[in-house]
Amino acid sequence: MLYDVAVVGSGFSAIAVTIHLLRLLPRSASIAVVGDDPGFGRGTAYRTEFYVHRLNVPAGRMSVFPEQ
């Protein structure tokens, strides 16, 4: 199958890019997300199981859609 766009990676950034592409491209466009991690969206920064790991940005400043 041929795709209009291929997103390589399956972490948070790749999924965020895919979401934006889905909003911007025509409905007829096809997107392939290629990644080796079955936990799509949980890239290196969000994969940890250790309680001592913290994000360095307040949650209120984090958004995939800054206009919302």
Buried (B, 14 or more C-beta within 10 A) or exposed (E): EEEEBEBEBBBBBBBBBBEEBEEEEEEEEEBEBEBEBEEBBBBEEEEEEEEEEEEEEEEEEEEEEEEE
